[in-house]
């Protein structure tokens, strides 16, 4: 199991890191017969997960994620 292997090996120290790795792995588990557009989207999704892992997503993106769940109004 991926999560046990990664955590047991000491490769990640935070749940956020584990979730990003698992998201990347899940994005790359695709059928070989998919159209190129869907394969490209899977690769883009995996790259985005790895960007989160490495901290390459900037503060604006984090703020968008955080505040997307809040309903702000009068």
Steps between C-alpha positions, in 0.01 A plus 500: 500500500648835393428699814650237731811466282562874484430572866691192614803602296497848656453670163224732621450668832160664453161375391491779239807349333354152503173621349684687224700188411191283503314753281788497250505121493123477457512752215748282313296180531328524164405263222743483210221536244391849606511790254807721519298787651398289800851366546633857493245603765613211721861610468402862575312389809797294622735794439270727700505253791879491490511882490295502822742251652801713409341830600498640148142616527504860613317665785223630272406145406499395866280796591260406219482144635452615859233759428314298239318321781386818674179679418565870539203729474283748680 
